[in-house]
Every structure is written in C-alpha cells, then in structure tokens.
Amino acid sequence: MDYLSYIMVIHELAKVDASHAITVSAHTTLGTSPIVDFGTAEQKQRYVPLLAAGKVLGGFGLTSPARGRTPGARAPWRWSKATITS
C-alpha cells in the first residue's frame, strides 16, 4: 500500500473511532515499519507475517536513564540494553 492510501485509511478509521485509528497507526508506523525498513532478514521473516496478519500487535518503547520518558529532553544518548517494565 502506498503512503497516501495508508493515510486515507487512517483518516477514515479516525472518523469512526480515533482510538482505533491511533492503534492501527502506531502498530504500523512504530511497530511494523522499522522492522520492514531496518530489520534483518531473520527478523522480517519472523515478525512481519505475524504483524501483517494481526496475530500480534506492534509497538514502540522509548526510555533511557538520562531522558526518562521524554523524547525531547536534552541529554546525551548512552545506549544500553534494558527492560521496559511500565
């Protein structure tokens, strides 16, 4: 699906139920697209079919010790593996 068609679908969903539209949008743009665009072949093979079929829901988590949950906070990035618990 091209981007304009995708936006039109989200727009139509939002006319009926905004929460449904934002869920589909987050699933697609924050959960699925990064895997499609930047994932390894193994990640794509494992996750994309499940995401596309709606068997799992994609999401996005942003956290760091220096920034907390504020993406725009001014602090240097220090990457480390962490588990998001909230």
C-alpha positions in Angstrom: 0.0 0.0 0.0 1.4 3.4 -0.9 1.7 6.1 1.8 -1.3 8.2 0.6 -3.6 5.2 0.7 -2.3 4.4 4.2 -3.1 8.0 5.4 -6.5 7.8 3.8 -7.3 4.5 5.6 -6.1 6.0 9.0 -8.3 9.1 8.3 -11.4 7.0 7.6 -10.8 5.0 10.7 -10.4 8.2 12.7 -13.8 9.4 11.5 -15.4 6.4 13.2 -13.1 5.8 16.2 -9.9 7.9 16.9 -8.6 5.3 19.3 -8.8 2.6 16.7 -7.0 4.8 14.2 -4.2 5.6 16.5 -3.8 2.0 17.4 -3.5 0.9 13.8 -1.2 3.9 13.1 1.2 3.0 16.0 1.1 -0.7 15.1 2.1 0.2 11.5 4.5 3.1 11.8 6.1 2.5 15.1 5.9 -1.3 15.3 6.0 -2.8 11.8 7.7 -0.2 9.5 11.0 -0.2 11.4 11.3 -4.0 11.1 10.4 -3.8 7.4 12.8 -0.9 6.7 15.7 -1.8 9.0 15.3 -5.4 10.3 17.4 -8.3 9.4 16.1 -11.0 7.1 15.5 -13.2 10.1 13.5 -10.5 11.9 11.4 -9.8 8.9 10.7 -13.5 8.3 9.8 -14.0 12.0 7.7 -10.9 12.8 6.3 -9.3 9.6 3.9 -12.1 8.7 2.5 -12.1 12.3 2.2 -8.3 12.4 0.6 -8.2 8.9 -1.9 -10.9 9.8 -2.9 -9.1 13.1 -1.8 -12.0 15.2 0.5 -9.8 17.2 0.4 -6.0 17.8 3.5 -3.9 17.1 4.5 -1.1 19.5 7.3 1.2 20.5 9.1 1.8 23.7 11.4 4.8 24.4 13.3 5.1 27.7 16.7 5.9 28.9 18.2 6.7 32.3 19.1 10.2 31.3 15.9 11.1 29.4 13.2 9.1 31.2 10.1 9.1 29.0 10.7 12.5 27.5 11.9 12.1 23.9 12.8 15.8 23.5 14.8 16.0 26.7 18.3 17.4 26.3 20.7 14.7 27.5 23.4 12.7 25.7 22.4 9.3 24.5 24.0 6.4 26.3 22.8 3.2 24.7 22.4 0.1 26.9 20.2 -2.9 26.9 17.3 -2.5 29.3 13.9 -4.0 30.0 10.9 -1.7 30.0 8.6 -2.6 32.9 6.0 0.1 32.8 
